[in-house]
Amino acid sequence: MKNIVIYATTDGQTRKIARFCADRLADLGDTVELLPAAETDDLDLTRFDAAILAGSVHVQGFQSVLEQVAHRLAPGLARLRTLFLSVSLSAAGDDPEDWAGLRACVAAFEEKTGWHPDRTEHVAGAFRFTRYDVLRGWAMRWIAAQKGQAIDPHADREYTDWAALARLMQDWRDPPRRVD
């Protein structure tokens, strides 16, 4: 199968997740192209069988470049098997309000872009304190404190479940067959 993995990242974790997915699909024998959303201007989707788009939630929305790409490519994406990976810190928790907010972000993304993926999965992100400026670092420490998270503001902390992500890639590539 020929796959395209398109991502937008703010602090680097979504890029790391997208690369992991591309590597996992390649390990399973697929052909994969990994592409930042900002580099999709001349992308020909007819070369692919499937597409994964990945973006991270920040301030109740995804990166505008990912929204623009999904909107522009929506007709072509509709002809492919698609998966949307929504990366966020909220996906690491079990707060019902946070999960409702994540579902609302995805619904707003679909409304804005006109793209409705075959499958959406929420993936836990990371605190990237080594990449934050002073203001953002303070805001992220405040968010962590509100969720009862003990963090070191001088070190990154990943919440991504890599084993679960590997299982997701296997399942998405080779979905279980239904037995009627």
C-alpha positions in Angstrom: 0.0 0.0 0.0 1.2 3.5 -0.8 0.7 6.0 2.2 1.1 9.7 2.6 1.6 11.0 6.2 1.0 14.8 6.4 1.6 16.6 9.7 1.7 20.0 11.3 3.7 20.4 14.5 4.1 23.2 17.0 6.7 21.9 19.4 7.9 18.8 17.6 5.9 16.0 19.2 3.5 15.6 16.3 6.4 15.4 13.9 7.9 12.6 16.1 4.5 10.8 16.1 4.1 11.2 12.3 7.6 9.9 11.7 6.9 6.9 14.0 3.8 6.1 12.1 5.6 6.4 8.8 8.4 4.1 10.0 6.0 1.6 11.4 4.1 1.4 8.1 7.3 1.0 6.2 8.3 -1.8 8.6 5.1 -3.5 7.7 6.1 -3.4 4.1 4.2 -0.3 2.8 5.6 2.6 0.8 5.3 5.8 2.8 5.9 9.5 2.1 6.2 11.8 5.2 5.5 15.4 4.4 5.1 18.6 6.6 1.7 20.2 5.8 3.5 23.4 4.7 5.2 21.4 1.8 2.0 20.1 0.1 1.4 22.7 -2.6 2.1 20.4 -5.5 1.0 17.1 -3.9 -0.7 14.6 -6.2 -2.9 12.4 -4.0 -3.7 10.1 -6.9 -0.3 8.4 -6.2 -1.5 7.1 -2.8 -3.9 4.5 -1.5 -4.2 5.9 2.0 -3.5 9.1 4.0 -2.8 10.0 7.6 -3.0 13.6 8.7 -1.7 14.6 12.1 -1.9 17.8 14.0 -1.9 19.0 17.6 -4.5 20.8 19.6 -3.5 24.2 20.9 -5.9 26.8 22.3 -8.9 24.7 21.2 -7.8 24.3 17.6 -5.4 22.7 15.2 -2.6 24.4 13.3 -4.0 26.7 10.6 -1.6 25.2 8.0 -3.2 21.8 8.6 -6.7 23.2 8.3 -5.8 24.9 5.0 -4.2 21.7 3.6 -7.1 19.5 4.7 -9.6 21.9 3.1 -7.6 22.1 -0.2 -7.1 18.3 -0.3 -10.5 17.3 0.9 -11.8 16.0 -2.5 -8.7 13.9 -3.0 -8.7 12.7 0.6 -12.3 11.6 0.1 -11.1 9.0 -2.4 -8.5 7.5 0.0 -8.5 5.5 3.2 -7.8 8.2 5.8 -6.9 8.5 9.4 -6.7 11.7 11.5 -4.3 11.8 14.5 -5.3 14.5 17.0 -2.4 15.0 19.3 -2.9 16.7 22.7 -2.0 16.6 26.3 -5.7 16.2 27.1 -5.6 12.7 25.4 -3.3 11.6 28.3 -6.0 12.1 30.8 -9.5 10.9 31.6 -11.3 14.1 32.3 -14.7 14.0 30.6 -14.7 17.7 30.0 -11.3 17.5 28.3 -12.5 14.6 26.1 -15.6 16.6 25.2 -13.4 19.5 24.2 -11.2 17.2 22.0 -14.3 15.9 20.2 -15.5 19.5 19.7 -12.0 20.5 18.3 -12.2 17.6 15.8 -15.8 18.5 14.8 -14.8 22.1 14.3 -11.8 21.0 12.2 -14.1 18.8 10.0 -16.6 21.7 9.7 -13.9 24.2 8.6 -12.1 21.9 6.2 -14.9 19.8 4.7 -12.8 16.7 5.3 -14.3 13.8 7.2 -11.6 11.2 7.9 -12.6 7.5 7.9 -11.1 7.3 11.4 -9.9 9.7 14.1 -7.6 8.7 17.0 -6.5 10.9 19.9 -2.9 10.6 20.8 -1.3 11.9 23.9 1.4 14.5 23.3 4.2 15.9 25.5 5.3 18.8 27.5 8.3 20.3 25.6 9.7 22.6 28.3 13.1 22.7 26.5 11.4 24.4 23.5 9.0 26.8 25.3 9.7 30.5 25.8 9.2 32.0 29.3 5.5 32.8 28.8 4.6 29.5 27.3 6.6 27.6 29.9 4.7 29.4 32.6 1.4 28.6 31.0 2.2 24.9 30.5 3.4 24.7 34.2 0.0 26.2 35.2 -1.8 23.7 33.0 0.2 20.8 34.5 -0.6 22.0 38.0 -4.3 22.2 37.3 -4.2 18.6 36.3 -2.1 17.5 39.3 0.9 16.7 37.2 4.3 16.9 38.8 6.7 18.2 36.2 10.2 19.4 35.9 10.1 22.7 34.1 13.7 22.1 32.8 12.9 18.7 31.2 10.5 17.4 28.6 7.8 14.9 29.5 6.3 12.5 27.0 2.8 11.0 27.4 2.7 9.3 24.0 2.0 5.6 24.3 4.3 4.3 21.6 3.2 0.7 21.9 -0.4 1.7 21.5 0.5 3.8 18.5 2.3 0.8 16.9 -0.8 -1.3 17.5 -2.9 1.4 15.9 -0.8 1.4 12.8 -1.0 -2.4 12.6 -4.8 -2.3 13.1 -5.3 0.6 10.7 -3.2 -1.0 8.0 -4.7 -4.5 8.5 -8.1 -4.0 10.1 -9.6 -7.1 11.7 -12.1 -8.8 9.4 -15.6 -9.1 10.6 -17.1 -12.5 11.0 -20.8 -12.6 10.5 
